[in-house]
């Protein structure tokens, strides 16, 4: 069970992401974004060592055109892991370091490159673990839904590959790919033929709370 501490982070997560997001191929917003935390959820690390968070942020003056030519804020799904020491071989995936008021220095990684997070994501899809509330200890997040129609446990995930909209992982010896949506678009219906998926919701500045597919397991 992840323990949520009410303490300080310097720099904050949003400050770290404001510098990191514009370097990503799937980010289409302003070069110096004004980020807002808009939702997300956590997973528990069975070993109790690594913090796992799927954060959703919106970037002001980003997204698709809305009514009367206005711009809707783009929403991005950013899986993050928090570690008490550097992850070997993952320097390319380091978002930055931050000083936690209780835990000290934390190394923050793009979780798609962290095996603890990818194992947790497969466990969530298969129903072996449950999404947890983002900011409340030991509280399931009932808004996060998942399904899996495959046979038996998945063998793992290959190396992540970024595209313009997603991060993709081949599932070895299965003919399947897991597509983790980085740019979120309202619409909770998974792709046709998907054998597993995760959906959830986030807050928009106008007060609405759309749902979307966060990840889908489907044929390549």
C-alpha positions in Angstrom: 0.0 0.0 0.0 1.4 3.4 -1.0 1.4 6.0 1.8 0.5 9.5 0.6 2.6 12.1 2.5 1.2 15.6 3.0 4.5 17.4 2.5 6.5 19.6 0.1 8.2 18.8 -3.2 10.9 21.1 -4.5 10.7 21.4 -7.5 7.1 20.3 -7.8 5.9 17.6 -10.2 4.3 20.2 -12.5 7.6 22.3 -12.5 9.5 19.2 -13.6 7.0 18.3 -16.3 6.9 21.8 -17.7 10.5 21.5 -18.8 10.3 17.8 -19.8 7.0 17.6 -21.7 8.1 19.9 -24.6 10.9 17.4 -25.4 8.5 14.5 -26.0 7.4 13.6 -29.6 3.8 13.2 -28.5 3.5 16.6 -27.0 1.9 19.2 -29.2 1.5 22.2 -26.9 3.4 25.5 -26.2 7.1 25.5 -25.6 6.6 26.9 -22.1 3.4 25.3 -21.0 1.2 26.4 -18.0 0.4 23.0 -16.7 -2.6 22.1 -14.5 -3.0 18.8 -12.7 -6.3 17.4 -14.0 -6.5 13.9 -12.6 -4.9 10.4 -12.5 -4.5 7.4 -10.3 -1.8 5.4 -8.5 -0.8 1.7 -8.4 0.9 0.0 -5.5 4.4 -1.5 -5.9 4.2 -5.0 -4.3 7.7 -4.5 -2.9 6.7 -1.1 -1.4 9.8 0.6 -2.8 8.6 2.6 -5.9 5.9 5.2 -6.2 3.7 4.7 -9.2 1.5 7.4 -10.5 -0.4 7.9 -13.8 -0.8 11.7 -13.8 -3.0 13.7 -16.2 -2.1 17.3 -16.9 -3.6 19.9 -19.2 -1.6 22.5 -21.0 -3.2 25.9 -21.4 -3.7 27.2 -25.0 -3.4 23.7 -26.4 -5.6 21.1 -27.9 -8.3 21.1 -30.6 -10.3 24.1 -31.6 -13.6 24.4 -29.8 -16.6 26.7 -30.3 -16.0 30.1 -31.9 -12.4 29.3 -32.6 -11.3 28.9 -29.0 -8.7 26.3 -28.1 -9.5 23.4 -25.7 -6.7 22.6 -23.3 -4.8 19.4 -24.4 -4.8 16.6 -21.9 -1.7 14.4 -21.5 -1.3 11.1 -19.6 2.1 10.9 -18.0 3.0 7.7 -16.1 5.7 8.5 -13.5 7.7 6.5 -11.0 9.4 7.9 -7.9 12.5 6.2 -6.6 14.9 6.6 -3.7 17.9 5.9 -5.9 18.7 6.1 -9.6 17.3 3.3 -11.8 20.2 1.6 -13.6 20.2 2.1 -17.3 17.4 4.5 -17.3 19.2 7.9 -17.4 17.4 8.6 -20.7 14.1 8.3 -19.0 14.8 10.6 -16.1 12.4 13.5 -15.8 14.3 15.1 -12.9 15.0 14.9 -9.2 13.0 16.5 -6.5 13.4 17.0 -2.7 10.6 15.3 -0.8 9.9 16.8 2.7 9.8 13.3 4.3 11.6 10.9 1.9 14.5 13.1 0.8 15.8 13.1 -2.8 13.4 11.3 -5.2 14.4 10.3 -8.8 11.4 10.8 -11.1 11.2 8.7 -14.2 9.0 8.4 -17.3 7.3 5.3 -16.0 7.0 3.7 -19.4 10.8 2.9 -19.0 10.4 1.5 -15.5 9.7 -2.2 -15.2 7.9 -1.8 -11.9 5.3 0.5 -13.6 4.9 -1.7 -16.7 4.4 -4.8 -14.6 1.8 -2.9 -12.6 0.0 -1.8 -15.7 -0.3 -5.4 -16.9 -1.5 -6.4 -13.5 -4.2 -3.7 -13.7 -5.4 -4.8 -17.1 -5.6 -8.4 -16.1 -7.4 -7.6 -12.9 -4.6 -8.7 -10.5 -4.4 -5.3 -8.9 -6.7 -2.2 -8.5 -6.2 1.4 -9.3 -5.8 3.6 -6.2 -6.8 7.1 -5.6 -4.2 9.6 -6.6 -4.1 11.6 -3.3 -5.7 9.4 -0.6 -4.0 6.5 1.1 -5.5 3.0 0.8 -8.5 4.1 -1.3 -9.5 2.4 -4.6 -10.2 4.7 -7.5 -13.6 3.5 -8.7 -13.6 5.7 -11.8 -10.8 3.7 -13.4 -12.2 0.7 -15.3 -10.4 -2.2 -16.9 -11.1 -5.3 -18.8 -9.2 -8.3 -20.2 -10.6 -11.0 -22.5 -7.3 -12.8 -23.1 -6.4 -16.3 -22.0 -3.8 -16.5 -19.2 -1.3 -14.0 -17.9 0.6 -11.7 -20.4 4.3 -12.5 -20.6 5.5 -8.9 -20.2 6.1 -6.0 -22.4 8.8 -5.1 -24.9 10.7 -1.8 -25.0 8.5 1.3 -25.3 8.3 3.2 -28.6 6.9 6.7 -28.8 4.6 7.8 -31.6 2.8 11.1 -32.2 0.0 10.2 -29.9 1.0 7.2 -27.8 3.7 5.0 -26.3 3.5 1.4 -27.7 4.8 -1.8 -26.3 5.0 -5.1 -28.2 3.8 -8.1 -26.1 6.3 -10.9 -26.9 5.1 -14.1 -28.6 1.5 -12.8 -28.8 0.9 -10.7 -31.9 -0.4 -8.0 -29.5 0.6 -4.4 -28.8 -0.2 -2.3 -25.8 -0.9 1.3 -26.8 -0.8 3.8 -23.9 -2.5 7.0 -24.9 -0.3 10.0 -24.2 -2.7 12.6 -25.8 -6.2 12.0 -24.4 -9.3 12.4 -26.4 -12.8 12.0 -24.9 -14.4 8.8 -25.8 -14.4 5.7 -23.6 -14.9 3.1 -26.3 -11.9 0.9 -26.8 -10.6 0.1 -30.3 -12.4 -2.6 -32.2 -10.9 -6.0 -31.4 -9.2 -4.9 -28.2 -8.6 -7.7 -25.8 -7.9 -5.5 -22.9 -8.1 -1.8 -21.9 -8.1 0.8 -19.1 -10.4 3.8 -19.1 -10.7 6.8 -16.8 -11.7 10.4 -16.4 -10.1 13.8 -15.8 -11.1 17.4 -15.0 -11.5 20.0 -17.8 -11.4 23.8 -17.0 -15.1 24.1 -17.9 -16.1 21.8 -15.1 -16.8 18.7 -17.3 -15.2 15.4 -16.6 -14.7 13.4 -19.8 -13.8 9.8 -20.0 -11.2 8.3 -22.4 -9.3 5.1 -23.1 -6.0 5.3 -21.3 -4.5 2.1 -22.7 -5.6 -0.6 -25.1 -4.3 -4.1 -25.8 -4.9 -5.1 -29.4 -3.6 -6.8 -32.4 -0.5 -5.2 -34.0 
